[in-house]
Amino acid sequence: MESALKKHHKLTWRQLLTGAGLLLLFAILTLLFFGPSRNEEKYRRAAQELFRQEMVHNTLNMHYTIARPEDFGIREYEALLPGYVPGARELQLEEMEQQVDFWKKMSGRGLDAHDAYTRQLLALSLENSLAMQSHAYYDDPLSPASGMQSQLPILLAEYTFRTARDVEDYLALLSQTGTYYDSLLVYEQEKTAAGLGMSQVSIKKVRQQCRQILTAESLSQGDHFLQTTFQERINELYTRQGIDRKTALSAIRRNNELLSSVLLPAYERLDQGLEQLSAQRERDDKQPNDGTSQGTDAPTPDTPGNSLPQGLAAYPEGQEYYRQLLIAETGSYRSPEELYDLLKNQLLSQLNTLRQLITEHPSCVLPSAQEECLTSFPYTQPSQMLTDLQKRMTLDFPSLAVGGQQLPTVTVKAVSDSLADYTAPAFYLTPPLDDTSANVIYVNEKDMPNVLELYTTLAHEGYPGHLYQSVYSRRYLKEQGADPVRQLLNYGGYQEGWALYVEFIAYDYACELLSENGQPEATWYIQAEKTNRSLLLCLYSLLDLMIHYNGADCGQIAAVLNNFGISDPEAAQAVYTYIAEEPANYPQYYVGYLEILELKQKARTLWETDYSDLRFHTFFLNMGPSDFTSLENALKEVS
């Protein structure tokens, strides 16, 4: 799913506090105080410089954000993969405070609608990120589920070679991966020293990934995906642009050398460093109490016999950090208490819906209903399903042919076997702003869904989900002349909420499909599956709040799950562990979805007889990635 990757190859304001952002403030302030006097020109120059600086200070971000840097005024740059910078925290916070102050004080006077909206989003996003960064060591770049130890190889494997310079940049970035992973280990060491390190369970998972994602054996055989994908891209560039064959072979050899001499040792050092941290934790846990502890009620995130990860609430500033994380991930400014009530009411509603469905159509939950649905489903191939989804969405969603552009292509690829254990069932990589023609969706065949799940998953990742939303947003904002600085802002709730919203619509499409193929009774099974998925995602979002805001432990979560028929202790522990390791991840999807439903209802009320799904979807997509308070205000203005 998109956000797990996007938040790492797109700028988040947390990443600005690494080496990539140290010089930004001075460049902006120079433009502000010595630049033109007109507010519009000041905004334009400052926004463009902010975008340019972020691009040149993080080449991986730049490559996934823009295809042709020269079109954005970027002609000279050095390939950089910035990592964690120790000891720079106070200066970074001071710089960010000044940035927040600037963007909040900048007047919207004289700005067109898109620029005024972008200025507002920048101010809000920076303000929330500053609040998050005030809590040191709460971010987790080595998370077992979405850490850079598993995400960076995917980004390298999909690094498009459009020109020979792209190959040079790729190899330069690969040569820096050792320093990059070393910096993340330093961060984890400092984080552990501050009492906020990973649990023993999480460390064990990450160490296993380090040993499995890249091995000397796979490199010696030449069949590792970072070798095979590189050769494929080089061969394509060789054919398309006619680059010298000798140059291509030299690049292939250089890639193999760097994988063996830089990246593999980097994983080994990361593995060894985490092993040392784990051993140190064990030694510390065995030491007798020196009388300085706060008693048995004090948080003990990782004591012997309790090696599971703890929620953020277990840490001194955890609750406040979680408040800000919820805003950043969901785009909702509701308090945790408000979100708990919202989710609780939704859970009761979904339970009632499911009970009523089972009462009226008891056969919908029988194994025979599932078998009938899956055996009669007319499509088995992703290409067939994507074609059907595009056809069914036509009446209710605006066309992707914005500004006369052609419809984009999409390729469905299998996740490499070496990454299958660590990636989602499917995910989509967003295209650059200036090249939305070719798109890729990955499917994890190790966790291959059945045909109904594949159909709804492709709706989530493809049409009308991430692919459609990303391409439409980029094309529309470009056509409107919106400043590219908008693309530096990441709103998981807007993006993942939308993907879940259309995934549920796809269940209804599946009902139409089976009815058209003479299987109307199977539609009740589909509706039961849809409701059950909604119920589970709602429940897991509630558990997220319980763990990270209320401090619930694994036993308490197991008791809740038992009430919903999940009685296996291992299953309960797995649910608890994932949520504890990935705070605000489930709310990003489900709260985003609920906020879209509420915004949709407000549109119905405001527009009355002028309302249509097409009009609402067009409004939502035209506004581009945003928080939901800003979207609600914009809805009122256009009504």
LOGU-607382 format. One record per residue (C-alpha): x, y, z; residue in three letters. Coordinates in steps of 0.05 Angstrom, whole numbers, plus 5000, padded with zeros to 4 digits. Layout:
<nukes>
NUKE east north   up res
NUKE    X     Y    Z ALA
...
</nukes>
This chain:
<nukes>
NUKE east north   up res
NUKE 5000  5000 5000 MET
NUKE 5025  5066 4979 GLU
NUKE 5039  5105 5044 SER
NUKE 5089  5052 5071 ALA
NUKE 5135  5070 5013 LEU
NUKE 5114  5140 4999 LYS
NUKE 5131  5169 5066 LYS
NUKE 5203  5147 5055 HIS
NUKE 5215  5170 4984 HIS
NUKE 5174  5234 4991 LYS
NUKE 5193  5290 5037 LEU
NUKE 5161  5289 5105 THR
NUKE 5178  5346 5152 TRP
NUKE 5211  5296 5198 ARG
NUKE 5262  5284 5143 GLN
NUKE 5276  5358 5138 LEU
NUKE 5309  5351 5206 LEU
NUKE 5364  5309 5176 THR
NUKE 5421  5334 5134 GLY
NUKE 5375  5347 5075 ALA
NUKE 5344  5408 5107 GLY
NUKE 5399  5444 5145 LEU
NUKE 5410  5498 5093 LEU
NUKE 5338  5510 5072 LEU
NUKE 5322  5565 5121 LEU
NUKE 5379  5610 5102 PHE
NUKE 5362  5606 5028 ALA
NUKE 5289  5622 5042 ILE
NUKE 5304  5680 5090 LEU
NUKE 5350  5711 5039 THR
NUKE 5295  5711 4988 LEU
NUKE 5244  5737 5037 LEU
NUKE 5280  5797 5063 PHE
NUKE 5320  5817 5002 PHE
NUKE 5274  5794 4946 GLY
NUKE 5217  5829 4910 PRO
NUKE 5166  5867 4951 SER
NUKE 5104  5838 4919 ARG
NUKE 5073  5783 4962 ASN
NUKE 5058  5738 4903 GLU
NUKE 5129  5741 4878 GLU
NUKE 5157  5729 4947 LYS
NUKE 5114  5668 4956 TYR
NUKE 5131  5641 4888 ARG
NUKE 5206  5649 4896 ARG
NUKE 5207  5621 4967 ALA
NUKE 5164  5561 4948 ALA
NUKE 5206  5546 4887 GLN
NUKE 5270  5551 4927 GLU
NUKE 5242  5505 4981 LEU
NUKE 5225  5454 4928 PHE
NUKE 5292  5460 4893 ARG
NUKE 5331  5454 4957 GLN
NUKE 5294  5392 4978 GLU
NUKE 5306  5360 4910 MET
NUKE 5381  5374 4907 VAL
NUKE 5393  5351 4979 HIS
NUKE 5358  5284 4970 ASN
NUKE 5368  5252 4902 THR
NUKE 5324  5192 4917 LEU
NUKE 5266  5239 4933 ASN
NUKE 5281  5279 4871 MET
NUKE 5282  5219 4825 HIS
NUKE 5215  5195 4849 TYR
NUKE 5185  5265 4848 THR
NUKE 5208  5293 4781 ILE
NUKE 5231  5257 4718 ALA
NUKE 5267  5316 4685 ARG
NUKE 5302  5360 4738 PRO
NUKE 5324  5411 4685 GLU
NUKE 5251  5429 4674 ASP
NUKE 5248  5452 4747 PHE
NUKE 5312  5493 4742 GLY
NUKE 5356  5438 4770 ILE
NUKE 5416  5428 4723 ARG
NUKE 5474  5416 4770 GLU
NUKE 5471  5373 4832 TYR
NUKE 5509  5319 4869 GLU
NUKE 5476  5252 4881 ALA
NUKE 5461  5249 4956 LEU
NUKE 5428  5199 5002 LEU
NUKE 5422  5238 5067 PRO
NUKE 5419  5199 5132 GLY
NUKE 5414  5216 5206 TYR
NUKE 5459  5273 5230 VAL
NUKE 5478  5264 5304 PRO
NUKE 5483  5324 5348 GLY
NUKE 5444  5373 5304 ALA
NUKE 5377  5370 5339 ARG
NUKE 5376  5438 5373 GLU
NUKE 5398  5476 5311 LEU
NUKE 5347  5437 5269 GLN
NUKE 5290  5453 5317 LEU
NUKE 5309  5527 5317 GLU
NUKE 5309  5528 5241 GLU
NUKE 5243  5494 5237 MET
NUKE 5212  5543 5287 GLU
NUKE 5233  5600 5241 GLN
NUKE 5204  5565 5181 GLN
NUKE 5138  5555 5217 VAL
NUKE 5138  5628 5237 ASP
NUKE 5150  5650 5166 PHE
NUKE 5097  5608 5132 TRP
NUKE 5045  5624 5185 LYS
NUKE 5057  5699 5179 LYS
NUKE 5058  5701 5103 MET
NUKE 4996  5735 5079 SER
NUKE 4950  5703 5028 GLY
NUKE 4938  5771 4997 ARG
NUKE 4952  5772 4923 GLY
NUKE 4959  5697 4917 LEU
NUKE 4916  5657 4870 ASP
NUKE 4872  5602 4899 ALA
NUKE 4922  5546 4890 HIS
NUKE 4980  5585 4920 ASP
NUKE 4939  5610 4979 ALA
NUKE 4916  5539 4993 TYR
NUKE 4988  5512 4988 THR
NUKE 5013  5567 5036 ARG
NUKE 4960  5546 5086 GLN
NUKE 4978  5472 5081 LEU
NUKE 5052  5487 5088 LEU
NUKE 5039  5527 5152 ALA
NUKE 4995  5473 5183 LEU
NUKE 5041  5415 5163 SER
NUKE 5103  5449 5189 LEU
NUKE 5070  5468 5254 GLU
NUKE 5049  5396 5268 ASN
NUKE 5116  5368 5248 SER
NUKE 5151  5417 5295 LEU
NUKE 5107  5392 5351 ALA
NUKE 5127  5320 5334 MET
NUKE 5200  5336 5329 GLN
NUKE 5198  5367 5398 SER
NUKE 5195  5295 5423 HIS
NUKE 5263  5264 5409 ALA
NUKE 5273  5192 5386 TYR
NUKE 5200  5174 5376 TYR
NUKE 5206  5162 5301 ASP
NUKE 5225  5091 5279 ASP
NUKE 5263  5087 5213 PRO
NUKE 5279  5014 5226 LEU
NUKE 5208  4990 5239 SER
NUKE 5201  4916 5223 PRO
NUKE 5141  4928 5179 ALA
NUKE 5159  4992 5142 SER
NUKE 5232  5009 5159 GLY
NUKE 5284  5030 5109 MET
NUKE 5320  4964 5114 GLN
NUKE 5264  4934 5072 SER
NUKE 5238  4996 5035 GLN
NUKE 5304  5023 5007 LEU
NUKE 5318  4960 4965 PRO
NUKE 5250  4967 4932 ILE
NUKE 5262  5040 4916 LEU
NUKE 5330  5022 4886 LEU
NUKE 5300  4965 4846 ALA
NUKE 5247  5012 4816 GLU
NUKE 5295  5069 4803 TYR
NUKE 5279  5086 4731 THR
NUKE 5335  5095 4681 PHE
NUKE 5312  5149 4633 ARG
NUKE 5382  5176 4617 THR
NUKE 5455  5157 4628 ALA
NUKE 5456  5208 4686 ARG
NUKE 5403  5166 4722 ASP
NUKE 5450  5106 4720 VAL
NUKE 5507  5149 4748 GLU
NUKE 5461  5176 4804 ASP
NUKE 5437  5106 4821 TYR
NUKE 5507  5079 4828 LEU
NUKE 5527  5140 4870 ALA
NUKE 5468  5129 4916 LEU
NUKE 5484  5055 4922 LEU
NUKE 5555  5073 4941 SER
NUKE 5527  5114 4999 GLN
NUKE 5481  5060 5028 THR
NUKE 5535  5038 5077 GLY
NUKE 5540  5107 5107 THR
NUKE 5464  5113 5106 TYR
NUKE 5450  5049 5144 TYR
NUKE 5507  5064 5192 ASP
NUKE 5473  5130 5209 SER
NUKE 5407  5094 5223 LEU
NUKE 5444  5048 5270 LEU
NUKE 5472  5108 5306 VAL
NUKE 5402  5135 5312 TYR
NUKE 5377  5070 5341 GLU
NUKE 5435  5068 5390 GLN
NUKE 5418  5138 5414 GLU
NUKE 5345  5120 5416 LYS
NUKE 5360  5059 5459 THR
NUKE 5404  5100 5506 ALA
NUKE 5345  5147 5515 ALA
NUKE 5300  5089 5536 GLY
NUKE 5261  5089 5471 LEU
NUKE 5294  5032 5433 GLY
NUKE 5261  4974 5397 MET
NUKE 5237  4914 5435 SER
NUKE 5274  4849 5433 GLN
NUKE 5219  4820 5388 VAL
NUKE 5226  4878 5339 SER
NUKE 5302  4874 5339 ILE
NUKE 5298  4800 5323 LYS
NUKE 5254  4814 5263 LYS
NUKE 5298  4869 5235 VAL
NUKE 5360  4827 5244 ARG
NUKE 5327  4770 5206 GLN
NUKE 5310  4819 5150 GLN
NUKE 5383  4843 5147 CYS
NUKE 5406  4771 5138 ARG
NUKE 5352  4752 5088 GLN
NUKE 5341  4811 5042 ILE
NUKE 5412  4809 5014 LEU
NUKE 5458  4749 5018 THR
NUKE 5527  4732 4992 ALA
NUKE 5498  4669 4961 GLU
NUKE 5446  4706 4920 SER
NUKE 5498  4756 4896 LEU
NUKE 5547  4701 4876 SER
NUKE 5492  4667 4836 GLN
NUKE 5475  4734 4802 GLY
NUKE 5400  4725 4813 ASP
NUKE 5386  4776 4867 HIS
NUKE 5332  4825 4847 PHE
NUKE 5379  4884 4854 LEU
NUKE 5422  4850 4801 GLN
NUKE 5368  4826 4754 THR
NUKE 5327  4890 4755 THR
NUKE 5390  4932 4744 PHE
NUKE 5408  4891 4682 GLN
NUKE 5337  4897 4656 GLU
NUKE 5338  4972 4663 ARG
NUKE 5407  4978 4632 ILE
NUKE 5387  4935 4573 ASN
NUKE 5325  4976 4562 GLU
NUKE 5365  5041 4564 LEU
NUKE 5417  5009 4517 TYR
NUKE 5362  4992 4467 THR
NUKE 5323  5057 4474 ARG
NUKE 5380  5107 4473 GLN
NUKE 5435  5067 4441 GLY
NUKE 5486  5077 4496 ILE
NUKE 5553  5045 4487 ASP
NUKE 5552  4970 4501 ARG
NUKE 5618  4975 4537 LYS
NUKE 5589  5029 4582 THR
NUKE 5529  4985 4598 ALA
NUKE 5572  4925 4616 LEU
NUKE 5616  4969 4659 SER
NUKE 5555  4995 4697 ALA
NUKE 5531  4923 4709 ILE
NUKE 5599  4905 4738 ARG
NUKE 5599  4967 4781 ARG
NUKE 5530  4951 4808 ASN
NUKE 5552  4880 4827 ASN
NUKE 5615  4907 4861 GLU
NUKE 5576  4958 4902 LEU
NUKE 5524  4907 4923 LEU
NUKE 5580  4861 4948 SER
NUKE 5627  4913 4977 SER
NUKE 5579  4966 5004 VAL
NUKE 5507  4944 5013 LEU
NUKE 5519  4873 5038 LEU
NUKE 5570  4896 5091 PRO
NUKE 5521  4951 5111 ALA
NUKE 5468  4899 5126 TYR
NUKE 5519  4857 5163 GLU
NUKE 5540  4917 5206 ARG
NUKE 5467  4935 5220 LEU
NUKE 5453  4863 5240 ASP
NUKE 5514  4862 5286 GLN
NUKE 5499  4930 5316 GLY
NUKE 5428  4909 5333 LEU
NUKE 5454  4844 5362 GLU
NUKE 5499  4885 5409 GLN
NUKE 5440  4929 5428 LEU
NUKE 5399  4868 5444 SER
NUKE 5454  4838 5487 ALA
NUKE 5463  4903 5524 GLN
NUKE 5389  4906 5538 ARG
NUKE 5391  4836 5567 GLU
NUKE 5449  4853 5612 ARG
NUKE 5415  4917 5636 ASP
NUKE 5351  4879 5651 ASP
NUKE 5387  4829 5695 LYS
NUKE 5420  4882 5738 GLN
NUKE 5388  4890 5807 PRO
NUKE 5345  4951 5822 ASN
NUKE 5389  5007 5850 ASP
NUKE 5332  5041 5885 GLY
NUKE 5324  5095 5833 THR
NUKE 5264  5065 5797 SER
NUKE 5195  5094 5804 GLN
NUKE 5164  5030 5830 GLY
NUKE 5125  4974 5798 THR
NUKE 5080  5022 5761 ASP
NUKE 5136  5055 5723 ALA
NUKE 5139  5037 5648 PRO
NUKE 5186  4979 5633 THR
NUKE 5182  4975 5558 PRO
NUKE 5225  4912 5550 ASP
NUKE 5236  4871 5612 THR
NUKE 5252  4796 5615 PRO
NUKE 5188  4758 5600 GLY
NUKE 5158  4819 5568 ASN
NUKE 5199  4828 5505 SER
NUKE 5140  4851 5463 LEU
NUKE 5139  4923 5438 PRO
NUKE 5101  4973 5480 GLN
NUKE 5054  5027 5456 GLY
NUKE 5074  5100 5456 LEU
NUKE 5033  5112 5519 ALA
NUKE 5086  5072 5558 ALA
NUKE 5137  5128 5547 TYR
NUKE 5142  5195 5582 PRO
NUKE 5120  5239 5523 GLU
NUKE 5086  5184 5485 GLY
NUKE 5014  5207 5490 GLN
NUKE 5029  5277 5465 GLU
NUKE 5072  5251 5409 TYR
NUKE 5016  5203 5389 TYR
NUKE 4967  5261 5386 ARG
NUKE 5011  5296 5335 GLN
NUKE 5025  5231 5298 LEU
NUKE 4951  5219 5289 LEU
NUKE 4944  5288 5257 ILE
NUKE 5003  5276 5212 ALA
NUKE 4981  5206 5190 GLU
NUKE 4905  5214 5186 THR
NUKE 4898  5287 5167 GLY
NUKE 4844  5292 5220 SER
NUKE 4848  5345 5274 TYR
NUKE 4800  5307 5320 ARG
NUKE 4828  5291 5388 SER
NUKE 4842  5218 5407 PRO
NUKE 4780  5220 5451 GLU
NUKE 4737  5244 5393 GLU
NUKE 4767  5191 5347 LEU
NUKE 4753  5137 5398 TYR
NUKE 4680  5156 5401 ASP
NUKE 4676  5161 5325 LEU
NUKE 4706  5092 5316 LEU
NUKE 4666  5061 5372 LYS
NUKE 4601  5084 5341 ASN
NUKE 4623  5060 5273 GLN
NUKE 4641  4992 5302 LEU
NUKE 4572  4984 5332 LEU
NUKE 4541  5005 5266 SER
NUKE 4582  4953 5227 GLN
NUKE 4565  4899 5277 LEU
NUKE 4491  4914 5269 ASN
NUKE 4497  4914 5194 THR
NUKE 4532  4846 5194 LEU
NUKE 4481  4816 5242 ARG
NUKE 4423  4840 5200 GLN
NUKE 4456  4813 5137 LEU
NUKE 4466  4745 5168 ILE
NUKE 4395  4744 5195 THR
NUKE 4365  4760 5128 GLU
NUKE 4413  4718 5087 HIS
NUKE 4442  4664 5134 PRO
NUKE 4475  4627 5076 SER
NUKE 4522  4686 5062 CYS
NUKE 4571  4662 5115 VAL
NUKE 4571  4589 5095 LEU
NUKE 4634  4560 5061 PRO
NUKE 4590  4542 5001 SER
NUKE 4574  4616 4990 ALA
NUKE 4648  4633 4987 GLN
NUKE 4661  4575 4940 GLU
NUKE 4604  4596 4895 GLU
NUKE 4630  4667 4892 CYS
NUKE 4703  4650 4879 LEU
NUKE 4690  4595 4828 THR
NUKE 4640  4638 4789 SER
NUKE 4682  4701 4790 PHE
NUKE 4694  4714 4715 PRO
NUKE 4763  4746 4720 TYR
NUKE 4827  4715 4746 THR
NUKE 4881  4759 4715 GLN
NUKE 4900  4829 4742 PRO
NUKE 4896  4860 4672 SER
NUKE 4824  4835 4664 GLN
NUKE 4804  4862 4732 MET
NUKE 4836  4930 4721 LEU
NUKE 4800  4936 4654 THR
NUKE 4733  4920 4687 ASP
NUKE 4746  4969 4744 LEU
NUKE 4761  5025 4695 GLN
NUKE 4697  5011 4658 LYS
NUKE 4653  5011 4720 ARG
NUKE 4681  5076 4749 MET
NUKE 4669  5117 4687 THR
NUKE 4603  5150 4707 LEU
NUKE 4623  5170 4778 ASP
NUKE 4696  5192 4771 PHE
NUKE 4728  5246 4727 PRO
NUKE 4771  5224 4667 SER
NUKE 4846  5217 4672 LEU
NUKE 4853  5249 4604 ALA
NUKE 4866  5317 4637 VAL
NUKE 4889  5369 4588 GLY
NUKE 4883  5319 4530 GLY
NUKE 4936  5272 4559 GLN
NUKE 4933  5198 4542 GLN
NUKE 4910  5147 4593 LEU
NUKE 4969  5118 4633 PRO
NUKE 4993  5047 4628 THR
NUKE 5000  5000 4687 VAL
NUKE 5044  4939 4697 THR
NUKE 5030  4888 4752 VAL
NUKE 5094  4857 4779 LYS
NUKE 5108  4803 4831 ALA
NUKE 5146  4822 4894 VAL
NUKE 5215  4789 4896 SER
NUKE 5218  4725 4938 ASP
NUKE 5271  4756 4983 SER
NUKE 5224  4812 5002 LEU
NUKE 5159  4773 5004 ALA
NUKE 5159  4765 5080 ASP
NUKE 5167  4839 5092 TYR
NUKE 5120  4874 5044 THR
NUKE 5045  4885 5040 ALA
NUKE 5000  4841 4998 PRO
NUKE 5003  4895 4945 ALA
NUKE 5030  4965 4936 PHE
NUKE 5036  5021 4885 TYR
NUKE 5095  5067 4872 LEU
NUKE 5074  5138 4855 THR
NUKE 5099  5167 4789 PRO
NUKE 5139  5232 4781 PRO
NUKE 5101  5297 4773 LEU
NUKE 5122  5305 4701 ASP
NUKE 5116  5233 4678 ASP
NUKE 5052  5197 4696 THR
NUKE 5048  5154 4634 SER
NUKE 5077  5089 4663 ALA
NUKE 5056  5059 4729 ASN
NUKE 5073  4996 4769 VAL
NUKE 5032  4956 4819 ILE
NUKE 5067  4902 4860 TYR
NUKE 5030  4839 4883 VAL
NUKE 5060  4795 4937 ASN
NUKE 5049  4725 4910 GLU
NUKE 5069  4694 4976 LYS
NUKE 5008  4726 5006 ASP
NUKE 4967  4719 4942 MET
NUKE 4894  4738 4954 PRO
NUKE 4835  4700 4925 ASN
NUKE 4801  4729 4864 VAL
NUKE 4753  4774 4903 LEU
NUKE 4809  4800 4946 GLU
NUKE 4853  4811 4885 LEU
NUKE 4797  4850 4851 TYR
NUKE 4786  4896 4910 THR
NUKE 4861  4902 4923 THR
NUKE 4872  4924 4851 LEU
NUKE 4817  4975 4861 ALA
NUKE 4855  5000 4923 HIS
NUKE 4922  5004 4888 GLU
NUKE 4900  5018 4817 GLY
NUKE 4831  5041 4793 TYR
NUKE 4799  5082 4824 PRO
NUKE 4852  5079 4880 GLY
NUKE 4924  5102 4887 HIS
NUKE 4944  5099 4814 LEU
NUKE 4882  5137 4790 TYR
NUKE 4884  5187 4847 GLN
NUKE 4959  5201 4841 SER
NUKE 4958  5209 4765 VAL
NUKE 4895  5252 4766 TYR
NUKE 4922  5297 4822 SER
NUKE 4989  5308 4787 ARG
NUKE 4958  5322 4720 ARG
NUKE 4904  5369 4746 TYR
NUKE 4950  5409 4791 LEU
NUKE 5001  5416 4735 LYS
NUKE 4947  5439 4687 GLU
NUKE 4925  5491 4739 GLN
NUKE 4996  5517 4747 GLY
NUKE 5000  5497 4820 ALA
NUKE 5069  5502 4851 ASP
NUKE 5105  5435 4856 PRO
NUKE 5121  5449 4929 VAL
NUKE 5052  5418 4942 ARG
NUKE 5084  5351 4927 GLN
NUKE 5130  5356 4987 LEU
NUKE 5070  5347 5033 LEU
NUKE 5046  5277 5049 ASN
NUKE 4975  5265 5074 TYR
NUKE 4965  5191 5089 GLY
NUKE 4893  5199 5110 GLY
NUKE 4875  5233 5044 TYR
NUKE 4911  5180 5002 GLN
NUKE 4899  5116 5042 GLU
NUKE 4830  5139 5063 GLY
NUKE 4812  5147 4989 TRP
NUKE 4842  5080 4971 ALA
NUKE 4800  5046 5024 LEU
NUKE 4738  5086 5005 TYR
NUKE 4742  5061 4932 VAL
NUKE 4761  4991 4955 GLU
NUKE 4693  4987 4989 PHE
NUKE 4661  5013 4925 ILE
NUKE 4696  4957 4888 ALA
NUKE 4659  4906 4931 TYR
NUKE 4595  4935 4902 ASP
NUKE 4626  4931 4832 TYR
NUKE 4640  4857 4846 ALA
NUKE 4566  4848 4864 CYS
NUKE 4546  4879 4797 GLU
NUKE 4596  4835 4761 LEU
NUKE 4569  4770 4791 LEU
NUKE 4496  4791 4781 SER
NUKE 4511  4804 4707 GLU
NUKE 4541  4734 4704 ASN
NUKE 4480  4700 4733 GLY
NUKE 4504  4693 4805 GLN
NUKE 4460  4741 4845 PRO
NUKE 4461  4699 4909 GLU
NUKE 4537  4704 4913 ALA
NUKE 4530  4779 4923 THR
NUKE 4507  4769 4995 TRP
NUKE 4573  4735 5010 TYR
NUKE 4609  4795 4980 ILE
NUKE 4569  4843 5022 GLN
NUKE 4586  4802 5084 ALA
NUKE 4660  4804 5066 GLU
NUKE 4657  4879 5055 LYS
NUKE 4624  4891 5123 THR
NUKE 4670  4844 5159 ASN
NUKE 4732  4879 5129 ARG
NUKE 4705  4946 5150 SER
NUKE 4690  4920 5220 LEU
NUKE 4761  4891 5229 LEU
NUKE 4796  4954 5204 LEU
NUKE 4752  4995 5251 CYS
NUKE 4768  4948 5309 LEU
NUKE 4844  4951 5295 TYR
NUKE 4840  5027 5293 SER
NUKE 4807  5026 5361 LEU
NUKE 4861  4979 5386 LEU
NUKE 4913  5028 5360 ASP
NUKE 4884  5082 5404 LEU
NUKE 4880  5035 5463 MET
NUKE 4953  5014 5457 ILE
NUKE 4985  5080 5440 HIS
NUKE 4941  5129 5477 TYR
NUKE 4910  5090 5534 ASN
NUKE 4969  5043 5548 GLY
NUKE 4934  4976 5537 ALA
NUKE 4981  4916 5539 ASP
NUKE 4979  4850 5500 CYS
NUKE 4935  4815 5551 GLY
NUKE 4882  4870 5549 GLN
NUKE 4883  4870 5473 ILE
NUKE 4876  4794 5472 ALA
NUKE 4814  4801 5517 ALA
NUKE 4782  4850 5468 VAL
NUKE 4798  4806 5408 LEU
NUKE 4770  4746 5443 ASN
NUKE 4702  4782 5446 ASN
NUKE 4705  4784 5370 PHE
NUKE 4721  4711 5360 GLY
NUKE 4797  4717 5356 ILE
NUKE 4815  4670 5412 SER
NUKE 4882  4642 5388 ASP
NUKE 4936  4672 5434 PRO
NUKE 4988  4674 5378 GLU
NUKE 4940  4710 5332 ALA
NUKE 4923  4761 5386 ALA
NUKE 4997  4772 5400 GLN
NUKE 5011  4781 5326 ALA
NUKE 4956  4835 5321 VAL
NUKE 4982  4869 5383 TYR
NUKE 5055  4868 5360 THR
NUKE 5040  4896 5291 TYR
NUKE 4999  4954 5319 ILE
NUKE 5050  4968 5373 ALA
NUKE 5105  4971 5320 GLU
NUKE 5065  5013 5271 GLU
NUKE 5029  5068 5310 PRO
NUKE 4973  5105 5273 ALA
NUKE 4977  5059 5213 ASN
NUKE 4907  5030 5216 TYR
NUKE 4876  5098 5234 PRO
NUKE 4911  5127 5173 GLN
NUKE 4867  5083 5130 TYR
NUKE 4803  5078 5169 TYR
NUKE 4798  5147 5199 VAL
NUKE 4816  5175 5131 GLY
NUKE 4759  5134 5102 TYR
NUKE 4709  5158 5155 LEU
NUKE 4730  5231 5144 GLU
NUKE 4717  5223 5069 ILE
NUKE 4647  5195 5085 LEU
NUKE 4633  5254 5130 GLU
NUKE 4659  5304 5079 LEU
NUKE 4615  5269 5027 LYS
NUKE 4554  5277 5072 GLN
NUKE 4569  5351 5082 LYS
NUKE 4572  5359 5006 ALA
NUKE 4504  5326 5000 ARG
NUKE 4476  5375 5051 THR
NUKE 4508  5436 5019 LEU
NUKE 4494  5419 4946 TRP
NUKE 4426  5387 4957 GLU
NUKE 4396  5370 4888 THR
NUKE 4461  5390 4854 ASP
NUKE 4499  5335 4889 TYR
NUKE 4527  5276 4850 SER
NUKE 4582  5227 4865 ASP
NUKE 4618  5253 4804 LEU
NUKE 4617  5324 4829 ARG
NUKE 4641  5304 4899 PHE
NUKE 4697  5260 4872 HIS
NUKE 4719  5315 4825 THR
NUKE 4721  5365 4882 PHE
NUKE 4760  5318 4926 PHE
NUKE 4811  5301 4873 LEU
NUKE 4818  5372 4847 ASN
NUKE 4838  5397 4916 MET
NUKE 4896  5349 4919 GLY
NUKE 4928  5318 4981 PRO
NUKE 4904  5357 5042 SER
NUKE 4883  5352 5115 ASP
NUKE 4808  5345 5125 PHE
NUKE 4797  5411 5161 THR
NUKE 4825  5447 5101 SER
NUKE 4782  5405 5054 LEU
NUKE 4719  5420 5094 GLU
NUKE 4734  5495 5091 ASN
NUKE 4746  5490 5017 ALA
NUKE 4680  5453 5008 LEU
NUKE 4643  5510 5041 LYS
NUKE 4677  5561 4997 GLU
NUKE 4658  5526 4932 VAL
NUKE 4586  5514 4953 SER
</nukes>
